Amino acid sequence: MTGEWAELAWDLVLKAHEELAVVGEDHPQVEVFWTGEDLPPYHRAAQAAATLLHRETG
């Protein structure tokens, strides 16, 4: 993804990372990927262990 949506996504990642640090997370990690993207094993493992914060339903 490129353009305005990609920029917004990365801005949200940065903001989430900063907020996690503010509330005391020692090593904040935020994972982002695009719908339909073929994920490598690392991302599939991260996704399996992650907490979903938002999902576009539109």
C-alpha positions as CSV (number, residue, x, y, z in Angstrom):
1,M,0.0,0.0,0.0
2,T,1.3,3.4,-0.8
3,G,0.1,7.0,-0.5
4,E,-2.1,8.6,2.1
5,W,-3.4,5.3,3.6
6,A,0.1,3.9,4.1
7,E,1.3,7.2,5.7
8,L,-1.7,7.1,8.0
9,A,-1.0,3.5,9.0
10,W,2.6,4.2,9.8
11,D,1.6,7.3,11.8
12,L,-0.8,5.1,13.8
13,V,1.9,2.6,14.5
14,L,4.2,5.3,15.8
15,K,1.5,6.8,18.0
16,A,0.6,3.3,19.4
17,H,4.3,2.6,20.1
18,E,4.7,5.9,21.9
19,E,1.6,5.5,24.0
20,L,2.6,2.0,25.0
21,A,6.0,3.4,26.2
22,V,4.2,6.2,28.1
23,V,2.1,3.7,30.1
24,G,5.2,1.7,31.0
25,E,5.7,-1.0,28.4
26,D,9.4,-1.6,28.4
27,H,9.7,-2.9,24.9
28,P,6.6,-1.9,23.0
29,Q,5.9,-3.7,19.8
30,V,3.2,-2.9,17.2
31,E,2.8,-5.1,14.2
32,V,1.1,-3.8,11.0
33,F,0.3,-5.6,7.8
34,W,-2.1,-5.1,4.9
35,T,-5.2,-7.3,4.3
36,G,-4.4,-10.1,1.9
37,E,-0.6,-9.8,2.4
38,D,1.3,-13.1,2.4
39,L,2.9,-13.0,5.8
40,P,6.3,-14.6,6.6
41,P,6.5,-17.0,9.5
42,Y,7.6,-14.3,12.0
43,H,4.4,-12.3,11.3
44,R,2.1,-15.3,11.4
45,A,3.6,-16.2,14.9
46,A,3.2,-12.6,16.1
47,Q,-0.3,-12.5,14.9
48,A,-1.2,-15.8,16.6
49,A,0.1,-14.4,19.9
50,A,-1.3,-10.9,19.5
51,T,-4.3,-8.9,20.7
52,L,-6.3,-7.4,17.9
53,L,-7.0,-3.7,18.6
54,H,-8.9,-2.7,15.5
55,R,-10.4,-4.4,12.5
56,E,-11.9,-2.5,9.5
57,T,-15.4,-4.0,8.9
58,G,-16.4,-1.7,6.1
